[in-house]
Amino acid sequence: MIANPENPFELLQNDVAAKLMATSPFDTIKFPDGSSFKVLTEDEGDIQFEFDALIAGLGLAIVVQAPTGKIGQPDIPGPLINDLGFDVWVSEAPVFNREEFGTQLRLSKAMTIVMGALHLWLAPSLATDAGGSIVFCSGFDKHRERVYNGEADKTGRLIISRIVHFQCPQVAAQISET
């Protein structure tokens, strides 16, 4: 999670990561050394090392990407972001994950848990006196890649991902120069 969130977008990423880490069965997954499963946030910095450690140690990783948005009425104060969205990448190294040292939680199941945990959820950072903007799932895509361990590795390790898209329809964010 982002250590010192400085804006509504970083707060939202932290809220989503905390929600997922508190959701069963993610809250019970442990590394062989006993440390807990961690949901990564894109704005933590260079998270490639932590992502690789999750895939290598457990066979499963979840990354909350930084939000993106559109301002439908740029001529009014706020600005009012009327199309804020973010993606959650759920990734699996299936050969390793389904062995005795992996999580045994298949990619499709993990993806549906992420969707169920966040769909129609009100993130604390989106709550306002008027209620706030709920999060809803708007779809998902897939991604595949092979990671090779040097030139001698001809087969590589397959990592498959599902990219789950979420929307927050009305978010007021105060943007300032400081």
C-alpha positions as CSV (number, residue, x, y, z in Angstrom):
1,M,0.0,0.0,0.0
2,I,1.1,3.6,-0.5
3,A,2.8,4.7,2.7
4,N,1.7,8.4,2.7
5,P,-1.2,8.9,0.3
6,E,-1.3,12.5,-0.8
7,N,-4.4,12.7,-3.0
8,P,-7.8,11.0,-3.5
9,F,-6.4,8.7,-6.2
10,E,-3.8,7.2,-3.9
11,L,-6.4,7.0,-1.1
12,L,-8.7,5.0,-3.4
13,Q,-5.9,2.6,-4.3
14,N,-5.2,2.0,-0.6
15,D,-8.9,1.5,0.2
16,V,-9.2,-1.1,-2.6
17,A,-6.0,-3.0,-1.5
18,A,-7.1,-3.0,2.1
19,K,-10.6,-4.2,1.2
20,L,-9.2,-7.1,-0.9
21,M,-6.6,-8.1,1.8
22,A,-9.5,-8.3,4.3
23,T,-11.6,-10.5,2.0
24,S,-11.7,-14.2,2.3
25,P,-9.7,-16.2,1.2
26,F,-7.1,-13.5,0.5
27,D,-7.0,-12.8,4.3
28,T,-5.8,-16.3,5.1
29,I,-3.2,-16.8,2.4
30,K,0.3,-17.1,3.8
31,F,3.8,-17.4,2.4
32,P,5.8,-20.5,3.5
33,D,7.6,-18.2,6.0
34,G,4.3,-17.2,7.6
35,S,4.0,-13.7,6.2
36,S,0.6,-12.6,4.9
37,F,-0.5,-12.2,1.3
38,K,-0.2,-8.6,0.1
39,V,-2.3,-6.8,-2.5
40,L,0.0,-4.3,-4.4
41,T,-0.8,-0.8,-5.5
42,E,0.7,0.6,-8.6
43,D,1.7,4.0,-7.0
44,E,3.9,2.3,-4.4
45,G,6.7,2.7,-6.8
46,D,8.5,0.0,-8.7
47,I,6.5,-3.0,-7.6
48,Q,8.0,-5.5,-10.1
49,F,10.2,-7.1,-7.4
50,E,7.2,-7.6,-5.1
51,F,5.0,-8.9,-8.0
52,D,7.7,-11.4,-8.9
53,A,8.0,-12.4,-5.3
54,L,4.3,-13.1,-5.0
55,I,4.3,-15.1,-8.3
56,A,7.4,-17.0,-7.3
57,G,6.3,-17.6,-3.7
58,L,2.6,-18.2,-4.0
59,G,1.7,-18.4,-7.7
60,L,-0.8,-15.6,-7.3
61,A,-0.6,-11.8,-7.3
62,I,-3.1,-8.9,-7.2
63,V,-2.3,-5.3,-8.3
64,V,-4.6,-2.3,-7.9
65,Q,-3.7,0.1,-10.8
66,A,-3.8,3.8,-10.5
67,P,-7.2,5.4,-11.4
68,T,-7.8,7.2,-14.6
69,G,-10.7,9.6,-15.3
70,K,-12.5,12.0,-17.5
71,I,-13.9,15.4,-16.6
72,G,-17.2,15.9,-18.5
73,Q,-17.7,19.5,-17.5
74,P,-14.3,21.2,-17.3
75,D,-15.9,24.7,-16.9
76,I,-17.3,24.1,-13.4
77,P,-15.4,24.1,-10.1
78,G,-14.2,20.9,-8.5
79,P,-13.4,19.4,-10.9
80,L,-16.1,16.8,-11.1
81,I,-14.7,13.7,-12.5
82,N,-17.7,11.9,-14.0
83,D,-15.8,8.8,-15.3
84,L,-13.2,7.6,-12.8
85,G,-12.0,4.1,-13.3
86,F,-9.4,1.7,-12.1
87,D,-8.2,-1.8,-13.0
88,V,-7.3,-4.7,-10.7
89,W,-4.9,-7.2,-12.2
90,V,-5.3,-10.7,-10.9
91,S,-2.3,-12.8,-12.1
92,E,-1.4,-16.5,-11.7
93,A,1.5,-18.8,-12.6
94,P,-0.9,-21.7,-13.0
95,V,1.6,-24.6,-13.1
96,F,3.2,-23.4,-9.7
97,N,0.0,-22.1,-8.1
98,R,-1.8,-25.4,-8.4
99,E,1.0,-27.4,-6.9
100,E,1.3,-28.1,-3.1
101,F,3.2,-24.8,-2.4
102,G,0.8,-22.5,-4.3
103,T,-2.4,-21.0,-3.1
104,Q,-4.6,-23.5,-4.8
105,L,-6.9,-20.6,-5.7
106,R,-7.3,-20.6,-9.4
107,L,-7.3,-17.4,-11.4
108,S,-10.9,-17.4,-12.4
109,K,-12.0,-17.9,-8.8
110,A,-9.7,-15.2,-7.5
111,M,-11.1,-12.8,-10.2
112,T,-14.7,-13.5,-9.2
113,I,-13.8,-12.9,-5.6
114,V,-12.3,-9.5,-6.5
115,M,-15.4,-8.7,-8.6
116,G,-17.8,-9.7,-5.8
117,A,-15.8,-7.8,-3.1
118,L,-15.7,-4.5,-4.9
119,H,-19.0,-4.4,-7.0
120,L,-21.4,-1.9,-5.4
121,W,-18.9,-1.2,-2.6
122,L,-18.5,2.3,-1.2
123,A,-14.8,3.0,-0.6
124,P,-14.1,5.1,2.4
125,S,-12.2,7.6,0.3
126,L,-15.3,8.1,-2.0
127,A,-17.8,8.6,0.9
128,T,-19.2,12.1,1.3
129,D,-22.0,13.6,3.4
130,A,-24.2,13.2,0.3
131,G,-23.5,9.4,0.2
132,G,-20.6,9.3,-2.3
133,S,-19.9,7.2,-5.3
134,I,-20.1,3.4,-5.2
135,V,-17.7,1.2,-7.2
136,F,-19.1,-1.1,-9.8
137,C,-17.5,-3.7,-12.0
138,S,-17.7,-2.8,-15.7
139,G,-16.0,-5.8,-17.3
140,F,-12.7,-7.7,-17.6
141,D,-10.1,-8.7,-20.1
142,K,-7.2,-11.2,-20.3
143,H,-3.5,-11.0,-20.7
144,R,-0.8,-13.7,-21.1
145,E,2.9,-13.6,-21.0
146,R,5.9,-15.9,-20.6
147,V,8.7,-14.9,-18.3
148,Y,12.1,-16.4,-19.3
149,N,14.9,-17.0,-16.8
150,G,17.9,-16.4,-19.0
151,E,18.9,-17.6,-22.4
152,A,19.0,-21.3,-21.3
153,D,15.3,-21.2,-20.4
154,K,13.4,-22.2,-23.6
155,T,10.0,-22.8,-22.1
156,G,9.6,-20.0,-19.5
157,R,7.0,-19.6,-16.9
158,L,3.5,-18.8,-18.1
159,I,1.7,-16.0,-16.2
160,I,-1.9,-15.4,-17.0
161,S,-3.9,-12.4,-15.8
162,R,-7.4,-11.1,-15.7
163,I,-7.8,-7.4,-15.8
164,V,-11.0,-6.4,-14.0
165,H,-12.3,-2.9,-14.8
166,F,-14.1,-0.8,-12.2
167,Q,-15.9,2.5,-12.5
168,C,-16.9,5.2,-10.0
169,P,-19.5,7.4,-11.7
170,Q,-19.3,10.6,-9.7
171,V,-16.2,11.7,-7.8
172,A,-15.5,15.2,-6.7
173,A,-11.8,15.7,-6.3
174,Q,-10.2,19.0,-5.2
175,I,-7.2,19.6,-7.4
176,S,-4.8,22.4,-6.4
177,E,-1.4,23.7,-7.3
178,T,0.2,22.8,-4.0
